């Protein structure tokens, strides 16, 4: 599943798709993303492009994506 830039994930590895605007208002989500960044488990799919969503994978990584959750959901469903 293409998540932006040169980043492609196995569809079976995706645990969750989250809207960054909606979720980032919550303190626990901001803390989660900050912890992921501090631990080196946060990657940006497309450098220089504002992320709109984030993807959590089974290998305990989180990816910031410029695609919306709706777009990612369509790509995920098409890949299955």
N, C-alpha and C positions, 0 to 999 in steps of 0.2 A: 504494500500500500504506500503510495507516494504521499509524503506529508509536507513537502516543500523543499526548495533548493535541490540538492542532490541526495536528499534523505529518503530512503525507502525502508519500510518495516515489514516484517512478516505479519500478515493479518492475524494469525493465530497467537502472536505474542502480545497483541493489544488487549489491555485490561480495561482501560477507560479513556474516553474522550471528554475534555472539559473546556467550557467556554472561559477564556481568560478574563474577560471583562466582568462577567457575573461572579466568578469564583474569587477573583482577586480582591474583592471588597471585604471578604472574610479574613479575619486575622489568622485563623488556623491554616487557610490555604496559602497565604503569604509566608507563613512560617514553614510550611511544607516545602514550598518552592525554594526558599532561602536555604533550608537544610540540604536539599538536593544539590543546590549550587555549591554550598560549602563542602559537601562530600564528593564532588566531582561527578555526580550522577544526573546532572542537568545539561542538556545539549540544545543548541538552537539549530533548527532545521535549515533556516535560510538567514545568513548573516546580513545585517543592514536593513532587514524588513521587519516592520512591527509585528510581533506575534499576536495572534488572535485566539489561539487555543493551546492546550497542552495535552500530550498523550502520555499515559502511564503504561509501561510494558511489564511483562512477566519476568524479564531479566532485571527488574528493580531499577530501571532507568526512566527518566522523564524527558520528553522532547517538546520544546516550544515550536509551534507551527504557525506560519502566516495564514494558513487556511482556516476557514470557519469550521465549527464542529459539524454543521450540516454537510459541508463538502467532504469532510473526513468520513462522516457516516456513510455517505453515498459510495465513496471509494472503498470503504471497508466492506459494505454489502456486495459490491461488484466483485471483490476479490474472493468472496466465500463461495 
